[in-house]
Amino acid sequence: MSFAHIPLEAKQTALAELTEVKSLFAGRGWFQGTSGNLSIRVGDFSPEDFHFAITASGKDKSLSTPEDFLFVDQEGKPSELTKLKPSAETLIHCEIYKQTGCGAIFHVHTVFNNLVSELFWERKSIPVDGVELIKALNIWDEEAHIDIPIVSNFAHIPSIVPEVTERLDKRIPGIMLRKHGIYAWGANAFEAKRHLEAFEFLFEYVYRWELLKR
């Protein structure tokens, strides 16, 4: 779908939702040092052709400016003329959209998600057993067990993408970069936010439970 054929209202809605989520997460201290990125898809979708709004690179996410976001295509290239640069990790968003067809992806760096990613790095996944908030991930099994995948973190972002493709588990709406942060996604901004909040609760729970067991 041509970017020009996506209704203006859809683009404005995506930008408004991103602005709201950015402000909320910044208030929680989830964007330290300009870290993290947010995106929302707009228009029709096929894995070979889609567009999304994403945070611009290097911006202070505690502020709100006209240069906070831009639109890019399925290859991470700007959909329209702009001097803004997309987030350095845009290619990871591209791959998650291609693999899942989701509507929004939110990525944050927190102390607890970094700690558990290193704690369980050797097993390449973070285990969570029977915690009620697993249900927030649309997993309703009694005493559910989940394993949240962890992938390598490289400075060269294209080197991360194949591992994301290989390790992504469509049952689990999130994937962790080692000592970096969680990518959580959903059908829309509301669902992606719910999933991210659930993951962050679960990471803190898992870390504190591990301490109690020692």
Disulfide bonds with the S-S distance in Angstrom:
none
